[in-house]
Amino acid sequence: MAEHFLKFDKDGIAVETGAPAKEKIKSGRPSSKTWNIEDDGNGLYAGIWESTGGEWEIDYTEWEFLHILEGVSVLTEDGCEPVKLVAGDSFVIRPGFKGRWKVVEPTKKHYVIKV
């Protein structure tokens, strides 16, 4: 593998399973799988995340670029209209974003996070 080139490939990467904190869940029983492909030790992370259906509160203190690979989700910033996310959508969430993430159909994304 190239030293300065990162392929989003989960083969050989340990999966981390999780779920939102119970007090943040608004509906459903969402669970997630994460394959963290990059951790540079300085607050930069990249990988693949997928989640089952449900809705939960989110509060970002970091930057995140993400690209939806599969599924349907709805992202709603407090005080704003909901935004439907489908396969092919790419966007950035800035620090200070507060709202809700709702997985309507199981969703998979690529992410790059800078803390």
N, C-alpha and C positions, 0 to 999 in steps of 0.2 A: 504494500500500500504506500502511496506517496506520502511524504512527510508533511506537506503543506496542503493536502487535498483531502477533503472529508466527504465520503459517500454516505448518504443516509441509507444504511443497510443494517438491519437488526440482527443478522446472523452472527452468532458468537457473543452477543451483548446480553447480559443478564436482565431479565424483565423485573421491574419493580411494580408491585400491585398496590393499589391504594383506593381511597375514597375521600370526598370532602369531609371536613369535620361535621359531626352530626348536627351541631347547632346552626350550621350554614345551609343544610339541605332544606329546600322548600317543597320538593315533591320527588317521588320515585325513590329508588335505591341505587343511585349511580355508583359505579365502580370503574376504576381506570387501570390501564397498563401503560408503563413508560419504559422506553428503551433510551437511556441517556447515552448518546454516542460520543458526546464531547463534554468534557469538564476541564477547562484550562487552569483551574486552581485560582483564577482571578475573577470569578463571577460571570464567566461566559459558559453557557450550556447550550447544547443542541441535541435534538433527537426526535423520536417518534412517540406520540401520545395517542391513546384511544380511550373512549369512554362509552359506557352503556347509558341508557336513558335516565333522565332526571333533571332537576333544576337546583342550583345552589348559588349562594352569594359569593361574589369575588371582589377582591380589593388588591389592586396591583401596586406594588412599590418598585417594580422593575420594568424594563422595556421588554416587549416580546414581539418578534415577527413570527407569523404563522401562516401556513398554507394548508387549507383543508383538502385532504385526499379523498375522503369518503364520508357519506352521511349528511345529516342536516342538523344544524344547531341554530339557536337564536341567542344573540348577545344583546343585552339591554343595559345601557348606562343609566344610572339613576337620573331621573328627570328628562330622559330622552326617549325617542321612539325605538322599538326593537329593530334589530338588523338580522335578517336571515342569512345564514352562512351555508353554502353548499360546496360540493367538490369543485375545485378550481379557484375558489376565492382565496386571496392573499391579503393580509393587512397587518398593521402594527397597533399594538396596545401600548399606550404610554403610561408611565408612572402616574398614580393618582386616580386611575380608572376605578370606579366603584359601581357595582351593579350586579347582574345575574347572568349566569351561563345556563342555558337550557339545551340539553341534548334531546332532540325530537326523534332522530334515527341515529343508531350507533355511529359515532364520529371518530375519524382518525385524522391526525394532523402532523405535519413537520413543524418543529419550533426551533427558534434561536432566541435565547433569553440572555439579557445583560443586566446583572444586578448592580 
